[in-house]
């Protein structure tokens, strides 16, 4: 029976642990803030085929340090925390002292409701082994590189778009509420998202470059309106600055 240690039994770790146990895996769970079968992280990790770290990024290095003394060359250590590429490389350097393989894993969706079925990117020396182990258990894993941090970088650059879009929507709807047209704007945004395709993406990219000056002026007006409404123009101001920069680059190149 495959044994997998789950270090961190918060919302994500618990969901994945439950699914792995249901699939017949011997789960060795540990969390300092939760009751478990093991007194320490090292005790949980010591006899596991693979160790999955699902903690806050702030303690990921500390967690790796706490188990490195019991890891062996035939084990896999996977860091599933959302962290910078540099932080992933630091964890990998700690794990390397044991000879164990290391996988930088980036989860690409909400784990609650998906559990082990959450799509993931993996990189590092142990990426292939992680895919071979978790893939048959239900996790869609895409290997994206050989270096620790490759998976983390892809997730974070994707987050710039996804979370930036959410921030833009929130700011726009906040202003629409003040203007008593929130329902209308909500429908407009919904229609735009439904119609979005690859061609639309290219129009956004190309149009912003070709019409940067005019669009920058439009966003300056939007910033002024938001300020009049008492809505802080965080996203709108950033968009104006970005468009102004594109316009200046265009002038220099021409």
N, C-alpha and C positions, 0 to 999 in steps of 0.2 A: 504494500500500500504506500502510495506517495504521501510524504509528510511535508506540509508547508507551514512555516511559521508566519503569523501575521502580527507585526509589531505596530500596534495602534488600532484600537477597537472603537474608534469613533464612528460616525455615520457611514463613511466609505469603507473603513476596514471591517466593520461588522457585517455590512451587506455582502462584501466579497467573501468573508469567512463563512457565512451561512450557505452561500451558493457552493463553495468548495466542499463543505461538509456534506451537502446534499448530493454532490457528485461522487462521494466516496473517498474524498481526500482526508487524511488524518491532519486536522487543523490544530496547530499549536499557537493559540492566541495569547498575546500579552499586551496589557495597557496599564501604566502606572495609576491611572485614575479609575480603573474598572476591575471588578473581581474576575479572576481567571484561574486557570489551573497551574500557572507558573509564577514563581515569586520574582523572577527577573527576566529581562529581555534575553540575556545570555542563556538562561535555562531553556527558554522556548526555542531559541535558534540552534542550540548545540546539536541536536539530532535531526534537524530538518533537511530535506533535500534542497529546499529553496526557502529563502527568507524574503518576505515582502514588507517593506517599510512604508506605512501609510500614516504618517504623522504630519505635524505642521512643519513647513520648510525650516522654521527657526531652530528646530531641534533635530533635524535630519542628520547632521554631522555628529551630534552628541549620541544619537541612537546607534549610528554605525560604530562609533568608538566603543560603545558599551558591549558590543557583541563580537568585535573583530578577533578577540583572543580565542573564541571558541569556533570560529569559522575554519573550514578546511578547503583544500584545493578542489574537492569534488562537489562543493556546494555552489549555489547561485544566490547572489544577493541582489535584489531588485529594489530600486528606490522609485516609488510611485508618487512622491510628493511633488507639488507644483513649486518649482524653484528655478533660479536662473541657471544657465548653462555652466557658469563658473562654480556655483554651489554643487551641482551634480559632479563636476570634475573633482571637487574637494572630497566628496563622499567616496568617489571611485578610488582616489588615492589612498584613503584609509582602508577600504576593502582589499586593495591590492596587496597590502602587507600580509594578508592571510593566504593569498594565492587563489582565493575564490573568484569565480567569474562575476562580473558586474553588469547589470542592465539598468540603463536610464530609461524609465517608462513614463510616458505622458498620457494620461487618461483624457479622452476627447469628448466626454459628455458627463452628465450628472450620474453619479454612481447610485444614489437612492433610486430604486425603481428598475435599475439595470443590473446592478451587482456585477458579477463576473462577465456579463455580456457587454460591459462598457467598452467601446472601441479604444484601442491604444496604439501609440507609436513606441518603438523601442530602438535603442542604440546601445553601443558598447560591446565589450567582449562577450557578454552573456545574452545579447539580444536574441540570437537564434535559439538558444536553449530556452529562454523565456517564452518565445513563440511556440516552441515545440511542447512545452509543458502546459501553458495556459490556453493555447489554441484549442486542443481537443476538449478542454473543460468549458468552452463556450466563449472565450474572449477573442474578438477579432483583433489580431496583432499585425501591424505593418512595420517591418524593419526599415529604418530610414538612414542608418549610418553605423560606422564602426566606432565612433568616438563618443564617450560620455558627454552629454550636453546637446548632442544633435537632436534628440527627441524633444528635450525641453525647449530648445530654441524654436522649433516648429510650432509647438503648442503656444508659446508666448507671442510669436509673431501673428498667429491666428487670433489670439486674444485681443491684439491691438484692434483688429477689425471687429470682432464680435462684441467686445465690451465697449468699443468706441461707438459702434452702431447703437447699442442700447443706451449709451449716454446721450447721443444725439436725439434719439426718439424721446427720451425722458425730458430733455430740455425743451424740445419743440412742443410736446404735449403740455408741459408746465406753462408755457407762454399761451398756448391755445386755450387753456382753462381760464386764464385772465381775460382773454378776448372773447370768451363764450362761444368758441367754435371747436372745442375738444373733440366732440363726436365726429364732426366733419373731417378734421385732420387725421383722426384715428383711421377712418375709412380710406382716406387718401394714402396714408402710409401702407395700409393693408393691400390696397390695389397695386402700389408700386412694388411691394415685395412679392406679390403673386406673379407679377409680370416680369420680374427680374430674370435674366438669363445671361449667358456668356457675352452676347452682343451688347447687352445693357452695361455690363461691367466695362467692356472696352470703350463704350461711349462715355462713361464716367471718367475713365483715365484720360482718353484723348481730348474730350471736351474741356476738362479742367486745364489741360496744358494750353490748348488753343485759345481759350476764352478766359484765361486767368485774370486779366485786368478787370473785365466787366464783372466776373463773378466775385472778385475781391471787393468791388464797390457794392455789389448786392449784399454781401455778408457784412460789410461795414454798416449798411442801413439796418440789417437785421440785428446787429449788436446794439445799435442805438435804440431800436425799438424794445429789445429785451430789457435794457437798462431803464427805459421809461416805465415798463411794466413791473419793475422790481424783481425781474428774473435774472440771476447772475449768468452772463453769457460765456460760460466756460468753453463749451464746444464751439459755439459760433465764433468766438474771438480766435480760437485756435485755427478754425477753418479760414478765417479772414487772413491771418498771418501766413498760413500755408499757401494760399492763393497769391498773396503779395510776393512771396518768395519765388513761386513759379513764374510770375510775371517778370521779376527781375532777372531770373535765369534765362528767360526767353529773350530779353533785351540784350543781355551779354552775348548770347550765342549768335544773335542776328547782327 
